Amino acid sequence: MKTSSRSSQTYIVATAFLSLFAIVGFAVYGLPFFYDFMTKEYGWTRTVVTSGNALGKLIVAPLFGFIAGWLIDKYGPKRLMIAGVLLAGSALAGLSLSRSLGLFYLFYILNALGYVCGGPLPCQVLISRWFERNRGKAMGIAYLGIGTGGAVVPLVASGLEKKLGWHGSLALLGLLIVVIALPMVLFIKGSRTGTDHPAEQAPEVPIKKILTNRNFYLLGLGSMCAIGVVGGINQHLKLYLRDLSYSQSQAAHIISLVLFCSLAGRLLMGWLADIMRRKYVMIMIYLIVASTIPLLLLPDFPCRIYLFAVIFGIGLGGDYMIIPLLAGDLFGVRALGRVMGIILVADGVAESTFPMLVGALYNEQAKSYFNGFIVLICVALAGAVIVSFLPKTKTAGGQ
């Protein structure tokens, strides 16, 4: 029985890994690679090319975030994950053909739907239901999918772009999302609430109790700060590098290095989350992110960009992963879908609007991100302060 349970747990982690690899790694981190092609071919500004992500998440997150969380809590993640994979793949294929802003925004909305239905939210619930002990390690391993996909996609996209052009490269990435993620999701078993795993037998927490708890708002605001900051950097990193005259290949390798280093960050923060209070791990992550952005503002020196890529990547690795772990501690696994459904709405708003803010603050004449990056540093530090007011939860070992 134990062998069967371990085998099922391994399958669950592998499924979440591949879903995050494709839907977040490819569909979220892959799209900014094509922004400079869009600005050049279509004449769109940096604010416009980052507005698709903003519009998609601002429309989808408030309308579907909580509903998706409720459906996952009630019926399990499988059905929504299938829909999410298909939507994300279709969105990238559609964006490859979108020469008008109307189509551009339409397919970004589909991409946002794919993210909500098949991305972090269902994967977080899936893992939390199957793991009581070592949940941090399991979440860290599954979230390696984001870093791996994000590290691979600029290299794949760069190689495909040379052979197929950027339109063909983007369309093929959409197909790869479906091929990579869908097969494992189709064979998920035992995901219906209350039937298959002891972690699902905990009493259900009323939504009113969650919404009247100040910790819910502290966690939401703190996570918005962090996710907004990393979104602001990630969406503009290639554009920033192109301003510094990095080639397409050089920029792809640096972006890949950031996501490669996020793998170490996920494992490290997942391990720390199992041995120390997760609140302190969260604060540490926020401070790491805040401390790396000044490197982008300093005068150039040898290995400056590479130093930034390594340290920022480590912080990025733990950023998304620590939020559901702390939410599970504060509100319990049975409520995780609804809690994260709402928090991901708020995070989606931050992740989508902050890149637009950074784009609006960009100085076209001086080719400078100074004002935008200063704002991001302040927001990251504010997030650390907000999280410091959360209560001390128990460690995974019960101390």
C-alpha positions as CSV (number, residue, x, y, z in Angstrom):
1,M,0.0,0.0,0.0
2,K,2.9,2.3,0.9
3,T,4.6,1.5,-2.4
4,S,1.3,2.3,-4.3
5,S,1.0,5.6,-2.4
6,R,4.5,6.6,-3.2
7,S,4.1,5.7,-6.8
8,S,0.9,7.8,-7.0
9,Q,2.7,10.7,-5.3
10,T,5.6,10.4,-7.8
11,Y,3.1,10.5,-10.7
12,I,1.3,13.6,-9.1
13,V,4.6,15.5,-8.8
14,A,5.6,14.6,-12.4
15,T,2.2,15.7,-13.7
16,A,2.5,19.0,-11.9
17,F,6.1,19.4,-13.1
18,L,5.1,19.0,-16.8
19,S,2.0,21.2,-16.5
20,L,4.0,24.0,-15.0
21,F,6.9,23.4,-17.5
22,A,4.5,24.0,-20.4
23,I,1.8,26.4,-19.2
24,V,4.1,28.7,-17.1
25,G,7.5,28.0,-18.5
26,F,6.6,28.1,-22.1
27,A,3.4,30.2,-22.3
28,V,4.3,32.8,-19.7
29,Y,8.1,33.1,-19.8
30,G,8.2,32.3,-23.5
31,L,6.1,35.1,-24.8
32,P,8.3,38.1,-23.7
33,F,11.0,36.6,-26.0
34,F,8.9,37.7,-28.9
35,Y,8.1,41.2,-27.7
36,D,11.0,42.9,-29.6
37,F,9.9,41.2,-32.8
38,M,6.4,42.6,-32.3
39,T,7.6,46.1,-31.6
40,K,9.7,46.0,-34.7
41,E,7.2,44.4,-37.1
42,Y,4.0,46.0,-35.9
43,G,5.3,49.3,-34.6
44,W,3.8,48.7,-31.1
45,T,5.3,50.4,-28.0
46,R,6.6,48.5,-25.0
47,T,3.5,49.5,-23.1
48,V,1.3,47.9,-25.8
49,V,3.2,44.6,-26.0
50,T,3.0,44.2,-22.3
51,S,-0.6,45.2,-22.2
52,G,-1.8,41.9,-23.6
53,N,-0.7,40.1,-20.5
54,A,-2.3,42.8,-18.4
55,L,-5.6,42.8,-20.1
56,G,-5.9,39.0,-20.2
57,K,-5.3,38.7,-16.5
58,L,-7.3,41.7,-15.5
59,I,-10.4,40.2,-17.3
60,V,-9.9,36.5,-16.5
61,A,-8.6,36.6,-13.0
62,P,-11.5,38.5,-11.3
63,L,-14.1,36.6,-13.4
64,F,-12.7,33.1,-13.2
65,G,-10.1,32.9,-10.4
66,F,-12.4,32.3,-7.5
67,I,-14.7,30.1,-9.6
68,A,-11.8,28.0,-10.7
69,G,-10.7,27.6,-7.0
70,W,-14.2,26.6,-6.0
71,L,-14.5,24.0,-8.8
72,I,-11.1,22.5,-7.8
73,D,-12.0,22.3,-4.2
74,K,-15.3,20.6,-5.1
75,Y,-14.4,18.3,-8.1
76,G,-10.6,18.1,-8.1
77,P,-8.1,19.7,-10.5
78,K,-8.1,17.2,-13.4
79,R,-10.8,18.6,-15.6
80,L,-9.6,22.2,-15.3
81,M,-6.1,21.2,-16.0
82,I,-7.1,19.5,-19.3
83,A,-8.9,22.7,-20.3
84,G,-5.9,24.8,-19.3
85,V,-3.4,22.9,-21.4
86,L,-5.6,23.2,-24.5
87,L,-6.3,26.9,-24.0
88,A,-2.6,27.8,-23.4
89,G,-1.5,25.8,-26.5
90,S,-4.2,27.4,-28.7
91,A,-3.4,30.9,-27.3
92,L,0.3,30.7,-28.4
93,A,-0.7,29.4,-31.8
94,G,-3.2,32.2,-32.2
95,L,-0.8,34.9,-31.1
96,S,1.6,33.8,-33.8
97,L,-1.1,35.0,-36.3
98,S,-2.3,38.1,-34.5
99,R,-1.4,41.1,-36.6
100,S,-4.2,43.3,-35.1
101,L,-4.5,44.4,-31.5
102,G,-8.0,42.9,-31.3
103,L,-6.7,39.4,-32.0
104,F,-3.6,40.0,-29.8
105,Y,-5.8,40.8,-26.8
106,L,-8.3,37.9,-27.6
107,F,-5.5,35.3,-27.5
108,Y,-3.9,36.8,-24.5
109,I,-7.3,36.3,-22.7
110,L,-7.2,32.7,-23.8
111,N,-3.7,32.4,-22.5
112,A,-4.7,33.8,-19.1
113,L,-7.6,31.3,-19.0
114,G,-5.1,28.5,-19.6
115,Y,-2.9,29.8,-16.8
116,V,-5.8,29.9,-14.3
117,C,-7.2,26.5,-15.3
118,G,-4.0,24.6,-15.8
119,G,-1.2,26.5,-14.1
120,P,-0.1,27.0,-10.4
121,L,-3.6,27.0,-8.8
122,P,-4.6,23.4,-9.7
123,C,-1.0,22.1,-9.3
124,Q,-0.7,23.6,-5.8
125,V,-4.0,22.0,-4.7
126,L,-3.0,18.7,-6.4
127,I,0.3,18.5,-4.5
128,S,-1.2,19.7,-1.2
129,R,-3.8,17.0,-1.2
130,W,-1.3,14.2,-1.8
131,F,1.4,15.4,0.5
132,E,1.3,16.1,4.3
133,R,4.9,15.6,5.2
134,N,7.6,16.9,2.8
135,R,5.0,19.1,1.1
136,G,7.6,21.9,0.7
137,K,10.0,19.5,-1.1
138,A,7.3,18.1,-3.3
139,M,6.1,21.7,-4.2
140,G,9.7,22.6,-4.9
141,I,10.3,19.7,-7.2
142,A,7.0,20.3,-9.1
143,Y,7.9,24.0,-9.4
144,L,11.2,23.1,-11.0
145,G,8.9,22.7,-14.1
146,I,8.6,26.5,-14.3
147,G,12.3,27.1,-14.1
148,T,13.1,24.3,-16.5
149,G,10.5,25.4,-19.0
150,G,11.5,29.0,-18.6
151,A,15.2,28.1,-19.0
152,V,14.6,26.0,-22.1
153,V,12.1,28.2,-23.9
154,P,14.3,31.1,-24.9
155,L,16.9,28.7,-26.4
156,V,14.2,26.7,-28.2
157,A,12.5,29.8,-29.4
158,S,15.7,31.3,-30.6
159,G,16.7,28.2,-32.5
160,L,13.2,27.8,-34.0
161,E,13.1,31.5,-35.0
162,K,16.2,31.2,-37.1
163,K,14.6,28.3,-39.0
164,L,10.9,29.2,-39.1
165,G,10.8,32.9,-38.3
166,W,9.2,34.2,-35.1
167,H,5.7,33.5,-36.2
168,G,6.4,29.8,-36.9
169,S,8.5,29.5,-33.7
170,L,5.6,30.8,-31.6
171,A,3.0,28.6,-33.2
172,L,5.2,25.5,-32.7
173,L,5.6,26.4,-29.0
174,G,1.8,26.3,-28.7
175,L,1.8,22.8,-30.1
176,L,4.6,21.7,-27.8
177,I,2.6,22.8,-24.7
178,V,-0.2,20.4,-25.6
179,V,2.2,17.5,-26.4
180,I,4.2,17.9,-23.2
181,A,1.5,18.5,-20.6
182,L,-1.8,16.8,-21.8
183,P,-0.9,13.1,-21.7
184,M,0.0,13.0,-17.9
185,V,-3.0,15.1,-16.9
186,L,-5.4,12.8,-18.7
187,F,-4.5,9.9,-16.4
188,I,-4.6,11.7,-13.0
189,K,-6.5,9.5,-10.6
190,G,-8.1,10.1,-7.2
191,S,-8.5,13.8,-7.4
192,R,-12.1,14.2,-6.2
193,T,-12.4,15.8,-2.8
194,G,-12.9,13.6,0.2
195,T,-12.5,10.2,-1.5
196,D,-9.0,9.3,-1.9
197,H,-6.5,10.8,0.4
198,P,-6.3,11.5,4.2
199,A,-5.3,15.1,3.6
200,E,-8.7,15.7,1.9
201,Q,-10.6,14.6,5.0
202,A,-10.0,17.8,7.0
203,P,-13.1,19.9,7.9
204,E,-14.1,22.4,5.3
205,V,-13.4,26.1,6.2
206,P,-16.3,28.5,5.4
207,I,-15.4,31.2,2.9
208,K,-16.7,33.8,5.4
209,K,-14.1,32.8,7.9
210,I,-11.4,33.2,5.4
211,L,-12.6,36.6,4.2
212,T,-12.8,38.0,7.7
213,N,-9.3,36.9,8.6
214,R,-6.7,39.7,8.5
215,N,-4.0,37.2,7.6
216,F,-5.7,36.5,4.3
217,Y,-5.3,40.2,3.3
218,L,-1.7,40.4,4.6
219,L,-0.8,37.3,2.6
220,G,-2.6,38.7,-0.5
221,L,-1.0,42.1,-0.3
222,G,2.4,40.7,0.4
223,S,2.2,38.3,-2.5
224,M,1.0,41.0,-4.8
225,C,4.1,43.0,-4.1
226,A,6.5,40.2,-4.8
227,I,4.7,38.8,-7.9
228,G,4.3,42.4,-9.3
229,V,8.0,43.0,-9.0
230,V,9.2,39.7,-10.6
231,G,6.6,40.3,-13.4
232,G,7.9,43.8,-14.0
233,I,11.5,42.5,-14.3
234,N,10.7,39.4,-16.4
235,Q,8.5,41.1,-18.9
236,H,11.1,43.8,-19.6
237,L,14.4,41.8,-19.2
238,K,14.8,41.0,-22.9
239,L,13.9,44.6,-23.9
240,Y,16.4,45.9,-21.3
241,L,19.1,43.6,-22.7
242,R,18.4,44.7,-26.3
243,D,18.8,48.3,-25.2
244,L,22.3,47.3,-24.1
245,S,23.0,45.9,-27.6
246,Y,22.9,42.2,-26.6
247,S,22.2,40.0,-29.5
248,Q,19.1,37.7,-29.7
249,S,21.3,34.7,-28.8
250,Q,23.0,36.5,-25.9
251,A,19.7,37.7,-24.5
252,A,18.2,34.2,-24.8
253,H,21.1,32.7,-22.9
254,I,20.9,35.3,-20.0
255,I,17.1,34.8,-19.7
256,S,17.8,31.1,-19.7
257,L,20.4,31.5,-16.9
258,V,17.8,33.4,-14.8
259,L,15.4,30.5,-15.1
260,F,18.1,27.9,-14.7
261,C,19.2,29.4,-11.4
262,S,15.5,29.5,-10.3
263,L,15.8,25.7,-10.2
264,A,18.3,25.9,-7.4
265,G,16.1,28.6,-5.7
266,R,13.0,26.3,-5.8
267,L,14.9,23.4,-4.3
268,L,16.6,25.6,-1.7
269,M,13.4,27.4,-0.6
270,G,11.4,24.2,-0.6
271,W,13.9,22.6,1.7
272,L,14.0,25.6,4.0
273,A,10.2,25.7,4.0
274,D,10.2,22.2,5.5
275,I,12.7,23.0,8.3
276,M,11.9,26.6,9.4
277,R,9.0,28.9,9.6
278,R,7.7,29.7,6.2
279,K,7.0,33.3,7.0
280,Y,10.7,33.9,7.4
281,V,11.5,32.0,4.2
282,M,9.0,34.3,2.4
283,I,10.7,37.5,3.8
284,M,14.1,36.1,2.8
285,I,12.9,35.6,-0.8
286,Y,11.5,39.1,-1.0
287,L,14.7,40.7,0.2
288,I,16.8,38.7,-2.3
289,V,14.6,40.0,-5.1
290,A,14.8,43.5,-3.9
291,S,18.6,43.4,-3.5
292,T,19.2,42.2,-7.1
293,I,17.4,45.0,-9.0
294,P,20.1,47.7,-8.1
295,L,22.5,45.6,-10.2
296,L,20.5,46.7,-13.2
297,L,21.0,50.3,-12.4
298,L,24.7,50.3,-11.6
299,P,27.4,51.3,-14.2
300,D,28.5,48.3,-16.1
301,F,31.3,46.1,-14.7
302,P,32.5,42.6,-15.6
303,C,29.8,39.9,-15.1
304,R,27.2,42.4,-13.8
305,I,24.3,41.0,-15.8
306,Y,25.4,37.4,-15.0
307,L,25.6,38.2,-11.3
308,F,22.1,39.6,-11.5
309,A,20.8,36.6,-13.4
310,V,22.1,34.1,-10.8
311,I,20.9,35.9,-7.6
312,F,17.6,37.1,-9.1
313,G,17.0,33.6,-10.4
314,I,17.4,32.1,-6.9
315,G,14.8,34.6,-5.5
316,L,12.5,34.0,-8.4
317,G,12.6,30.3,-7.8
318,G,11.1,30.6,-4.3
319,D,8.7,33.4,-5.0
320,Y,5.7,31.7,-6.5
321,M,6.2,28.4,-4.5
322,I,6.2,29.8,-1.0
323,I,2.8,31.5,-1.3
324,P,0.6,28.3,-1.4
325,L,2.7,26.7,1.3
326,L,2.1,29.5,3.7
327,A,-1.6,29.7,2.7
328,G,-2.0,26.0,3.5
329,D,-0.5,26.6,6.9
330,L,-2.8,29.5,7.6
331,F,-6.1,28.2,6.2
332,G,-5.8,24.4,5.7
333,V,-5.6,22.2,2.6
334,R,-9.4,21.9,2.1
335,A,-9.7,25.7,1.6
336,L,-6.5,26.0,-0.5
337,G,-8.3,26.2,-3.8
338,R,-10.6,29.0,-2.7
339,V,-7.9,30.9,-0.9
340,M,-5.4,30.7,-3.8
341,G,-8.1,31.3,-6.3
342,I,-8.7,34.7,-4.8
343,I,-5.0,35.4,-4.1
344,L,-4.0,34.4,-7.6
345,V,-6.6,37.0,-8.9
346,A,-4.8,39.7,-6.9
347,D,-1.4,38.4,-7.9
348,G,-2.5,38.3,-11.6
349,V,-3.5,41.9,-11.4
350,A,-0.1,42.8,-9.9
351,E,1.8,40.7,-12.4
352,S,0.0,42.2,-15.4
353,T,-0.1,45.8,-14.4
354,F,3.4,46.3,-13.0
355,P,5.1,45.6,-16.4
356,M,2.8,48.2,-18.0
357,L,3.8,50.7,-15.2
358,V,7.5,50.0,-15.8
359,G,6.9,50.4,-19.6
360,A,5.1,53.7,-19.0
361,L,8.0,54.9,-16.8
362,Y,10.6,54.0,-19.4
363,N,12.5,56.9,-20.7
364,E,12.6,56.5,-24.5
365,Q,15.1,59.2,-25.1
366,A,17.7,58.1,-22.6
367,K,16.7,54.4,-23.0
368,S,16.5,54.2,-19.2
369,Y,14.5,52.0,-16.9
370,F,15.8,53.9,-13.8
371,N,12.4,55.2,-12.5
372,G,10.6,51.9,-13.1
373,F,13.2,49.8,-11.4
374,I,13.4,52.2,-8.3
375,V,9.6,51.7,-8.0
376,L,10.0,47.9,-8.1
377,I,12.7,48.0,-5.4
378,C,10.4,49.9,-3.1
379,V,7.5,47.6,-3.7
380,A,9.6,44.5,-3.0
381,L,10.7,46.0,0.4
382,A,7.1,46.9,1.2
383,G,6.1,43.3,0.6
384,A,8.7,42.0,3.1
385,V,7.3,44.5,5.7
386,I,3.7,43.3,5.1
387,V,4.6,39.6,5.4
388,S,6.4,40.3,8.7
389,F,3.0,41.0,10.3
390,L,1.8,37.4,9.5
391,P,1.7,35.0,12.5
392,K,4.4,32.4,13.1
393,T,3.0,29.2,11.7
394,K,4.4,25.8,12.7
395,T,7.2,24.2,10.6
396,A,6.4,21.2,8.5
397,G,7.9,19.0,11.2
398,G,5.4,20.4,13.8
399,Q,7.8,22.5,15.9
